[in-house]
């Protein structure tokens, strides 16, 4: 009689996991305008430091994306893709001025998926 042991067959193929469902969580409300404007000013300070160190350098893509996301939250035109830190600084100042021109304009909630 043959022993009752598991056969040494090849392991079963690993099936890919099913795609994740979207969260049904309540969407986050837009952030208060004061918070978004304060963050924009903080970003402006960081970009000013970079502009003083080397104003003609290419700006980091993450800083440009951050500025554009804040402009989208403020519902104003973004900074685009400036070629250097000096122009990025000028574009952030312009975003702040556009936001200050209409202080009653509500902010817009930006989802993480849209920001990425």
Residue pairs with C-beta under 8 A, 6 or more apart in sequence:
27 109
27 111
28 109
28 111
29 109
30 73
30 106
30 107
30 108
30 109
31 73
31 107
31 109
32 107
33 74
33 99
33 103
33 106
33 107
36 70
36 73
36 74
36 107
37 74
37 96
37 99
37 100
39 70
40 67
40 70
40 74
40 92
40 95
40 96
40 99
41 96
43 63
43 66
43 67
43 70
43 92
44 89
44 92
44 93
44 96
46 63
47 59
47 63
47 67
47 85
47 88
47 89
47 92
48 89
50 57
50 59
50 60
50 63
50 85
51 85
51 86
51 88
51 89
54 85
55 84
55 85
55 86
56 84
56 85
56 86
57 84
57 85
58 83
58 84
59 82
59 84
59 85
59 88
63 88
64 79
64 81
64 82
64 88
65 115
67 78
67 79
67 88
67 91
67 92
67 95
68 78
68 79
68 80
69 110
69 115
70 95
71 77
71 78
71 79
71 95
71 98
71 99
72 78
72 108
72 110
73 107
73 108
73 109
73 110
74 95
74 98
74 99
74 105
74 107
74 108
75 105
75 106
75 107
75 108
76 95
76 98
76 99
76 105
77 95
77 98
78 95
79 88
79 91
79 92
79 94
79 95
80 91
82 88
82 90
82 91
99 105
